[in-house]
């Protein structure tokens, strides 16, 4: 099997760190690569109010879409309003998980309407904090979405009408051999001392694997697997991360005391 690497940018909004964003786009241009861009339709997250709003934001995003970048809807406001478990997360924070279906449906409709009004048409979604539940997937399908970039299955699988494309890591994945990999990038964080290394990691990825970086359209052709098996793999991973690893860590800490 060939190796294909998708680069995904989260938290794209008018008030993000534009200096770091420009560096990221120059880096992609240097290897003639495109990416999956997670745009927050109506961002209200105070942590993403870094720069003054870019007045030509939507024109810029439309230009990138015309250039071959794929735009995904990344939540609605990027504000966490529940403490529910998502189906593939261990952190109890979410913009969607735990909310009633109708409420989630309305949020997703609002987000898509905002994107459409600016000429941005997409059928790809991923949630803030990787947190969503079955109601999210049902609402996405109702609104015409086809894909979500998240999860821990070994292969894509269809769930509640949505193709779940595995994205089992945050940051740059460890490339071990052939297969499909997603690099998750938060460019606005590069200005932080504890995250500055991430820019170099992306640069190294682009330099080393430039011929294997693909756009979302090619990446999404990854053949789906048998849904019951993929869901079992995902459940095992989530159970391990929620229960087994914390228990082992606690036991290790107790022994070392």
SEMI-498401 format. One record per atom (N, C-alpha, C, CB): residue in three letters; x, y negated, z negated. Coordinates in steps of 0.02 Angstrom, whole numbers, plus 50000, padded with zeros to 5 digits. Glycine has a CB too. Layout:
! residues N
ALAXYZ
...
END
This chain:
! residues 257
UNK500425006050000
UNK500005000050000
UNK500444993850000
UNK499525000049938
UNK500264988950040
UNK500644982750043
UNK500564978749979
UNK500414978550103
UNK501004973849970
UNK500954969349913
UNK500654962749935
UNK501654968349880
UNK500144960549900
UNK499824954149915
UNK499764950149850
UNK499114955249948
UNK499964943849853
UNK499964939549794
UNK499524933449807
UNK500684937349776
UNK499034932449764
UNK498594926649767
UNK498804921649713
UNK497844928749758
UNK498864915349733
UNK499004910049684
UNK498344906549669
UNK499534905049711
UNK498184906049605
UNK497554903049583
UNK497704897149535
UNK497104908249547
UNK497414891349550
UNK497484885549507
UNK496834884449469
UNK497664879249548
UNK496884883749403
UNK496304882349360
UNK496264874949344
UNK496344886549295
UNK495674872749321
UNK495574866149290
UNK495694860349338
UNK496044865449232
UNK495514861149401
UNK495584855749449
UNK495004850849440
UNK495614858549522
UNK495174844549425
UNK494664839549413
UNK494954832549425
UNK494384840049340
UNK494534827349429
UNK494784820649446
UNK495294817749397
UNK494214815949452
UNK495284819949334
UNK495714816849283
UNK496304821249263
UNK495304815149222
UNK496474826149303
UNK497034830549286
UNK497694826849296
UNK497014837049328
UNK498244830249281
UNK498914827349288
UNK499114827349361
UNK499434831149244
UNK499054821649393
UNK499164821349465
UNK499904821749484
UNK498874815049493
UNK500344819749440
UNK501064820549455
UNK501234827949461
UNK501494817149399
UNK501004831949413
UNK501154839049415
UNK500794842449474
UNK500944842349350
UNK500194840149489
UNK499824842949545
UNK500194841849611
UNK499124839849549
UNK500454835849620
UNK500824834349682
UNK501444838749688
UNK501024826949684
UNK501774840049632
UNK502354844649632
UNK502134851549654
UNK502684844849562
UNK501564853849627
UNK501314860549645
UNK501144861049719
UNK500694862149603
UNK500814855849746
UNK500634856049816
UNK501244855849861
UNK500164850249832
UNK501754852049842
UNK502374851849880
UNK502714858649880
UNK502854846449852
UNK502674861949823
UNK502964868649817
UNK502624873549865
UNK502924871149745
UNK501964873349867
UNK501604877749912
UNK501744876049984
UNK500854877349898
UNK501774869549999
UNK501924867450068
UNK502604870050091
UNK501904859850074
UNK503084870350044
UNK503764872350062
UNK503794879650086
UNK504224871450003
UNK503294883650067
UNK503284890650090
UNK502664892050132
UNK503314895450030
UNK502334886650153
UNK501744887150197
UNK501204891650166
UNK501944889850266
UNK501064890550101
UNK500574894650065
UNK499954890650048
UNK500894897550002
UNK499404894050041
UNK498794891050015
UNK498624894549949
UNK498204891650066
UNK498074892449918
UNK497904895249852
UNK497144894949842
UNK498254891349796
UNK496934898249788
UNK496244897849764
UNK496214892349711
UNK495994904749735
UNK495794887349722
UNK495774881549678
UNK495124881549638
UNK495834874949718
UNK495184881849572
UNK494594881749528
UNK494404874649510
UNK494724885849466
UNK493894872049543
UNK493674865149533
UNK493114864949482
UNK493444861949601
UNK493184860549432
UNK492664859449382
UNK492194854149410
UNK492964857249312
UNK491564855849426
UNK491124851049460
UNK490994844649422
UNK490474854349475
UNK490894845149356
UNK490724839249315
UNK491114839749250
UNK489944838849301
UNK491764838649254
UNK492194840049197
UNK492064835149139
UNK492924839549218
UNK491954838049080
UNK491854834049019
UNK492324836348963
UNK491124834548996
UNK492824840148981
UNK493314842648933
UNK493814837048916
UNK493684848948959
UNK493834834648854
UNK494294829148838
UNK495024830948848
UNK494194827048766
UNK495194837348844
UNK495894839448853
UNK496114838748926
UNK495984846648830
UNK495644838148971
UNK495814837349042
UNK495774830049064
UNK495354841649085
UNK495654825549017
UNK495664818349033
UNK496374815849024
UNK495164814348988
UNK496784817249073
UNK497504815749069
UNK497674809449107
UNK497914821649097
UNK497434808849168
UNK497534802849209
UNK496874799349220
UNK497864804649277
UNK496894793149243
UNK496284789849264
UNK495994793649324
UNK496414782349283
UNK495334793749332
UNK495034797649385
UNK495294795749455
UNK494284796849384
UNK495454800749493
UNK495664799449562
UNK495054797849604
UNK496044805649591
UNK495054791949635
UNK494454789549670
UNK494304793549733
UNK494534782249687
UNK494824796449762
UNK494714800449823
UNK494744807949809
UNK495224798549876
UNK494564809849747
UNK494624816849727
UNK494274821549775
UNK494354817749657
UNK493644820149789
UNK493254824849830
UNK493504825049902
UNK492524823049828
UNK493734819449927
UNK494034819349994
UNK494664823649995
UNK494184812150016
UNK495054823049941
UNK495674827049936
UNK495524834449935
UNK496064825049873
UNK495024836449895
UNK494844843549891
UNK494574846049958
UNK494314844649836
UNK494174841849991
UNK493914843750058
UNK494484844650107
UNK493414838450084
UNK494984840350105
UNK495564840950149
UNK495934847450136
UNK496034834950140
UNK496004849350073
UNK496344855550057
UNK495934861550082
UNK496464856149982
UNK495274861050076
UNK494844866350101
UNK494924866950177
UNK494104865050083
UNK494934861450211
UNK495024861450284
UNK495714864250304
UNK494944854450312
UNK496194863650258
UNK496884865950270
UNK496944873450260
UNK497364862150224
UNK496444876550231
UNK496464883750220
UNK496434885950148
UNK497074886450251
UNK496434881250101
UNK496354882950031
UNK495624885050020
UNK496534876949985
UNK495524889649974
UNK494854891749954
UNK494664888349889
UNK494804899549948
UNK494084885349888
UNK493844881949828
UNK493384886549789
UNK493484875349846
UNK493514887349725
UNK493064891049681
UNK492744886249632
UNK493454896649643
UNK492154887949610
UNK491824884149556
UNK492084886749490
UNK491044884649561
UNK492374882249450
UNK492674884149386
UNK492254881349329
UNK493414881549381
UNK491694884849316
UNK491224882549266
UNK490834876449290
UNK491594880749202
UNK490544872849244
UNK490184866649259
UNK490524860649226
UNK489444867149236
UNK490564860649160
UNK490864855149122
UNK491544856849091
UNK490394852949068
UNK491704863249089
UNK492314865649055
UNK492294863948981
UNK492944862649088
UNK491704864648952
UNK491604863348881
UNK491334869748850
UNK491124857248868
UNK491664872248797
UNK491454878348765
UNK490884876948716
UNK492044881648728
UNK490334880548725
UNK489744879248685
UNK489494885348647
UNK489184876648729
UNK489824891148655
UNK489624897148617
UNK490244900448588
UNK489234902048661
UNK490124904848541
UNK490664908848512
UNK490534916248525
UNK490734907548436
UNK490264917548584
UNK490094924448603
UNK490674927848639
UNK489474924448648
UNK490674934548634
UNK491154938448673
UNK490944938448746
UNK491204945748646
UNK491424937248790
UNK491304938648860
UNK491424946048873
UNK491764934248905
UNK491254948448933
UNK491324955548946
UNK492054957648955
UNK490934957449009
UNK492504952848968
UNK493204954748977
UNK493684950648934
UNK493394954049050
UNK493434947648880
UNK493864943348839
UNK493854945648766
UNK493634936148843
UNK494374943448730
UNK494404944748658
UNK494294938448617
UNK495064948048640
UNK494324932648651
UNK494224926348616
UNK493494924448616
UNK494654920748647
UNK493244922248560
UNK492534920648553
UNK492404913248569
UNK492274922448483
UNK492554911348630
UNK492384904648654
UNK492144905348726
UNK492994899748649
UNK491624901548743
UNK491374902148811
UNK490924896248829
UNK490974908648820
UNK490914894748894
UNK490434889948920
UNK489794893548942
UNK490734886148979
UNK489834900248950
UNK489274903948978
UNK489054909848935
UNK489444906349046
UNK489514914148915
UNK489344920348881
UNK488924918848818
UNK489974924248861
UNK488384922648811
UNK487944921848753
UNK487354917448765
UNK488334919248697
UNK487364913548818
UNK486794909248834
UNK486254913148870
UNK487014903248877
UNK485614911248862
UNK485074914648899
UNK485174914048974
UNK484394911648879
UNK484894918849010
UNK484974919049083
UNK484754912549116
UNK484574924849112
UNK484174909949098
UNK483914903949131
UNK484374897949120
UNK483214902349106
UNK484664897449060
UNK485124891949047
UNK485764892549088
UNK485294891648972
UNK486014898649094
UNK486604899649136
UNK486454898349209
UNK486874906749127
UNK485864900549231
UNK485664899449300
UNK485644891949316
UNK484974902549314
UNK485374887949271
UNK485324880849283
UNK486014877549285
UNK484904877549228
UNK486474879749243
UNK487154876949244
UNK487504878549310
UNK487564879649185
UNK487424884649332
UNK487744886649394
UNK487434883149454
UNK487704894249404
UNK486774882349453
UNK486444878449506
UNK486694871349508
UNK485684878549497
UNK486754868249450
UNK486994861349447
UNK487694860749476
UNK486984858749374
UNK488124865349456
UNK488814865149481
UNK488854865949556
UNK489214870449448
UNK488474870549582
UNK488484871749654
UNK488194865749692
UNK488104878149672
UNK487674862749665
UNK487384856849697
UNK487884851149701
UNK486754854549660
UNK488284850249648
UNK488794844949648
UNK489314846349702
UNK489124844349579
UNK489544852449704
UNK490044854249755
UNK489754853249826
UNK490284861449746
UNK489154855849836
UNK488844855149902
UNK488754847949923
UNK488174858649903
UNK488584843649875
UNK488474836549891
UNK489114833249915
UNK488214832949829
UNK489684836049897
UNK490324833349919
UNK490624837249977
UNK490824833249861
UNK490214841450008
UNK490454845150066
UNK490874851150050
UNK490834840750110
UNK490854853349987
UNK491234859149965
UNK490764865049957
UNK491614857749898
UNK490834870050000
UNK490394875849999
UNK490804882049981
UNK490034876750068
UNK490584885649931
UNK490964891349907
UNK490514896849882
UNK491434889149851
UNK490784902949884
UNK490444908649854
UNK490904912149804
UNK490204913649908
UNK491384908349777
UNK491874911049730
UNK491814907149664
UNK492604910449758
UNK491864910749609
UNK491784907849542
UNK492294910949495
UNK491064908849515
UNK492534907149447
UNK492844909949387
UNK492714905349328
UNK493604911149397
UNK492614908349270
UNK492374904649212
UNK492954902049170
UNK491924909149169
UNK492864896349137
UNK493354894049088
UNK493474899349035
UNK493124887449055
UNK494094900049014
UNK494294904948964
UNK494144912148986
UNK493944903548898
UNK494044913249050
UNK493914919949077
UNK493284923049046
UNK494514924549065
UNK492834919049021
UNK492294921548979
UNK491614921049014
UNK492274917848913
UNK491324926849027
UNK490664927149058
UNK490334933649036
UNK490714926849137
UNK489684934249047
UNK489334940449031
UNK488894942549089
UNK488904939548966
UNK488484947649079
UNK488074950249134
UNK487574945049158
UNK487714956549112
UNK487324940849113
UNK486864935549135
UNK487214930649182
UNK486584931849074
UNK487864929349169
UNK488234924949214
UNK488254927949284
UNK488954923949187
UNK488414934349288
UNK488464937649353
UNK487794937649389
UNK488714944849345
UNK487244938949352
UNK486584938949383
UNK486414931949410
UNK486044941149332
UNK486584926849371
UNK486454919949392
UNK486874918049452
UNK486574915049334
UNK487494920249453
UNK487934918949511
UNK487644922049574
UNK488644921649498
UNK487424928249569
UNK487134931549627
UNK486514927949651
UNK486964938949611
UNK486104925649605
UNK485494921849623
UNK485664915449660
UNK485084920249560
UNK486234912549644
UNK486444906149675
UNK486874907249738
UNK486814901949625
UNK486944913349760
UNK487294914549823
UNK488034915749817
UNK487174908949868
UNK488294916649756
UNK489004918149749
UNK489124925549764
UNK489244916449677
UNK489734927149786
UNK489914934049803
UNK490484936749760
UNK490104934449875
UNK490934932349737
UNK491544934549705
UNK491644931049637
UNK492144933349750
UNK491964934749592
UNK492234931749531
UNK492954934149525
UNK491804933549468
UNK493404929549508
UNK494114931249499
UNK494244932149425
UNK494574925749529
UNK494174938249402
UNK494274939849330
UNK494174947249319
UNK493794935749285
UNK494484949749266
UNK494354956649245
UNK494974960949243
UNK493854959749291
UNK494884966949217
UNK495444971449204
UNK495374978249239
UNK495504972649130
UNK494944978749287
UNK494894985049323
UNK495504986049367
UNK494244985149366
UNK495594992249391
UNK496164993749434
UNK496044991449506
UNK496315001149433
UNK495414991149525
UNK495214988949592
UNK494584984649585
UNK495084995149639
UNK494434980749637
UNK493804976949634
UNK493204981749629
UNK493724972449697
UNK492674979349598
UNK492064983249597
UNK491464978449594
UNK492054988149538
UNK490894981049615
UNK490284976949617
UNK489894977849553
UNK489854978849679
UNK489704972149524
UNK489324972249462
UNK488784966849465
UNK489784971149400
UNK488154968749457
UNK487594964049460
UNK487614959749522
UNK487584959649397
UNK487814962649578
UNK487814959149642
UNK488434955049656
UNK487234954649644
UNK488924955049611
UNK489534951149619
UNK490134955849624
UNK489624946149560
UNK490594954349671
UNK491214958149676
UNK491714955149626
UNK491494957949748
UNK491914959149577
UNK492384957049526
UNK493094958749549
UNK492224960349458
UNK493474953549565
UNK494174954549586
UNK494624954149525
UNK494384949149640
UNK494974959549509
UNK495384959549447
UNK495874953749444
UNK495754966149442
UNK495924950849386
UNK496414945649372
UNK496634946849299
UNK496124938249383
UNK497064951849288
UNK497194954249221
UNK497694950349180
UNK497414961149224
UNK497934944749206
UNK498474941149172
UNK498344933749172
UNK499144942749204
UNK498684930349126
UNK498734923049129
UNK499444921349149
UNK498544919749061
UNK499524916349189
UNK500194914449211
UNK500434918749269
UNK500674915049153
UNK501104919249276
UNK501404922949330
UNK501434930349312
UNK502104920249346
UNK501164934749354
UNK501194941949337
UNK501884944849348
UNK500684945749380
UNK502014950349315
UNK502624954149328
UNK502514958349391
UNK502814958649267
UNK502914957049441
UNK502834960649504
UNK503234967149498
UNK503084956349565
UNK502884972749498
UNK503204979249486
UNK503264983449548
UNK502824983049434
UNK502884981949599
UNK502904986049659
UNK502354983949705
UNK502834993549642
UNK502104988449747
UNK501564986749792
UNK500924985649752
UNK501464992349844
UNK500434982449783
UNK499804981249749
UNK499584974049756
UNK499854983049677
UNK499054972249720
UNK498764965549723
UNK498874962049656
UNK498004965949739
UNK499114955849660
UNK499284952049601
UNK498974944949607
UNK500054951649592
UNK498764942249550
UNK498524935349548
UNK498944931449498
UNK497764935049529
UNK499234925949522
UNK499604921349478
UNK499134915749458
UNK500244918449514
UNK499044914849393
UNK498574909849366
UNK498974903749343
UNK498144912749308
UNK498844897949374
UNK499244892049363
UNK498824886449332
UNK499554889649429
UNK499094883349279
UNK498804877249250
UNK499324871749258
UNK498594878349173
UNK499324868549315
UNK499864863749330
UNK499894857949281
UNK499784861149400
UNK499324855949254
UNK499324850249209
UNK499704851749144
UNK498614848249192
UNK499824858049130
UNK500184859849068
UNK500934859349076
UNK499994866849048
UNK501184858449136
UNK501904858549148
UNK502264852749112
UNK502044858149221
UNK501894847549095
UNK502214841849060
UNK502334843348986
UNK501774835749066
UNK502054848948961
UNK502164850848891
UNK502824854648884
UNK501584855248866
UNK503224853148834
UNK503864856548825
UNK503804864148823
UNK504204854048763
UNK503264866648790
UNK503184873848783
UNK502924877248847
UNK502724875448726
UNK502734873148897
UNK502474875848960
UNK502884873849020
UNK501764873648969
UNK503414870049009
UNK503814867449065
UNK504114873149107
UNK504374863049039
UNK504254878849075
UNK504544884449112
UNK504074887249165
UNK504724890049063
UNK503424886049158
UNK502944888849205
UNK503034886149276
UNK502234887549181
UNK503254879949281
UNK503364877049348
UNK503934880749383
UNK503534869549343
UNK504474882149346
UNK505034885849375
UNK504824892949393
UNK505624886049326
UNK504394895949353
UNK504154902649368
UNK503764902849433
UNK503714905249310
UNK503344897649445
UNK502984897349508
UNK503464896349566
UNK502464891849507
UNK503954892049556
UNK504454890749608
UNK504824897249625
UNK504944885349585
UNK505014901049575
UNK505364907349586
UNK504924912349622
UNK505604910349519
UNK504284912549603
UNK503804917049636
UNK503754915349710
UNK503114916649603
UNK503684908949725
UNK503614906849795
UNK504244908349835
UNK503454899349798
UNK504814907449805
UNK505444908649840
UNK505554916049852
UNK506024905849800
UNK505414920149802
UNK505554927349806
UNK505044931049848
UNK505584930349737
UNK504414928949844
UNK503874932849876
UNK503484928749927
UNK503394935449822
UNK503814923949958
UNK503454919350003
UNK503094922950060
UNK503934914350032
UNK503354928550082
UNK503044932150138
UNK502464936550115
UNK503564936450173
UNK502364937050050
UNK501834941350024
UNK501284937349989
UNK502114946349976
UNK501344930749988
UNK500824926449962
UNK500284925650015
UNK501094919549939
UNK499664927049997
UNK499114926750046
UNK498564922250020
UNK498844933850061
UNK498144920050065
UNK497554916050045
UNK497004920550019
UNK497304912050104
UNK496494917349992
UNK495954921249960
UNK495594925550011
UNK495464916549926
UNK495494923050072
UNK495114926950121
UNK495444933750134
UNK495064923050187
UNK496104933850140
UNK496454940150150
UNK496454944250086
UNK497164938950173
UNK496564941050029
UNK496594944549965
UNK495934948049950
UNK496764939749909
UNK495384944849967
UNK494714947449950
UNK494514953449992
UNK494194942049958
UNK494934955250042
UNK494794961250082
UNK495004967650046
UNK495144960750149
UNK495304966949987
UNK495494972549945
UNK494894977249937
UNK495754970149875
UNK494994983549954
UNK494444988349952
UNK494184989449881
UNK494654995049983
UNK493534989749875
UNK493234990749809
UNK493304998049788
UNK492494988649809
UNK493294999049722
UNK493325005749694
UNK492635007949670
UNK493825006049637
UNK492605014149645
UNK491985016849619
UNK491815013249554
UNK492045024649606
UNK491255009849553
UNK491085005249499
UNK491105008549429
UNK490405002449510
UNK490815014549419
UNK490835017549351
UNK491555018549326
UNK490475024149351
UNK492005020749370
UNK492695021749349
UNK493035015149334
UNK493085025549403
UNK492935010149376
UNK493245003649366
UNK492995000349302
UNK493124999049426
UNK492355001149288
UNK492074998249227
UNK492365001749166
UNK491304998749227
UNK492455008449170
UNK492755012149115
UNK493465009749101
UNK492745019649129
UNK493865008849154
UNK494545006349147
UNK494544999549113
UNK494895005849216
UNK494074995349134
UNK494024988649106
UNK493834988849032
UNK493524984549145
UNK493344993049016
UNK493124993648946
UNK493694996148901
UNK492524998448941
UNK494085000848926
UNK494645003448887
UNK495154998048874
UNK494965009448923
UNK495294993948925
UNK495774988548917
UNK495524983448866
UNK495904985148984
UNK494894981548872
UNK494604976648826
UNK494594979248754
UNK493894974648848
UNK494404985648746
UNK494394988648679
UNK495094988548649
UNK494114995848681
UNK495594990248689
UNK496284990448665
UNK496504983448643
UNK496754993048719
UNK496344978448683
UNK496574971648667
UNK496204968748607
UNK496474967048727
UNK495564970848598
UNK495174968148542
UNK495304971748477
UNK494434968548558
UNK495444978248480
UNK495464982248419
UNK496124985748406
UNK494914987248421
UNK496384989248456
UNK496984993348445
UNK497604988948434
UNK497094997948505
UNK497724984248478
UNK498314980048472
UNK498314975948407
UNK498374975348531
UNK497744972648388
UNK497744969148324
UNK497864973748264
UNK497074965548315
UNK497584979848267
UNK497674984548212
UNK498404986648207
UNK497234990748221
UNK498734987948263
UNK499434989848263
UNK499864984048238
UNK499664991948333
UNK499694978048259
UNK500074972148237
UNK500004971148162
UNK499834965948274
UNK499394972148135
UNK499274971448064
UNK499664976748024
UNK498524972048049
UNK499664982948051
UNK500024988348018
UNK500774986948017
UNK499874994948053
UNK501034984548073
UNK501754982948077
UNK501934977548027
UNK501934980748149
UNK501504972548023
UNK501634966947976
UNK501634969547904
UNK501094961447985
UNK501174974047889
UNK501134976747821
UNK501764980847804
UNK500504981147813
UNK502024984547852
UNK502614988647841
UNK503224984347828
UNK502744993347900
UNK503264978747865
UNK503844974347861
UNK503834969747801
UNK503904970247923
UNK503274969447766
UNK503234964947708
UNK503674967447650
UNK502494964247685
END
